[in-house]
């Protein structure tokens, strides 16, 4: 190396180091932003999963009540609401109430027990003790029953 090549290196200002540090800073900011976005997406997915599982717990509770015909004799035999523990969920289902009735066709009007189509409504709520997810759900069911089961009654609200 000659003396003139050393003089060339002395005139360099060292711009590579600040540029490299700036690019490294940009890449680091991009990586941190991506990690935060992934964390938020994961929380959204977990909350959605907790909500769906809580909805399923409410549906299972309502199905248990629907499968017991004694709950539909004007719902007199059932308390105002039933609380059920379904794993980590606490589900409260109100007493079903009849909202409509219609005589079934094809039966004699003079028969003492003419079947009716009764429409029953439910309201239920559930809270997951692990995640705090809370769901309030309304559901109805239409049932063919003997007449006299659909009397007006006031709905209760266990979800207040």
Secondary structure, 3 states (H helix, E strand, C coil): CCHHHHHHHHCCCCHHHHHHHHHHHHHHHHHHHHHHHHHHHHHHHHHHHHHHHHHHHHHHHHHHHHCCHHHHCCCCCCCCEEEEEECCEEEEEECCEEEEEEECCCCCCCCCCCEEEEEEEEEEEEEECCCCCEEEEEEEEEEEEECCCCCCCCCCCCCC
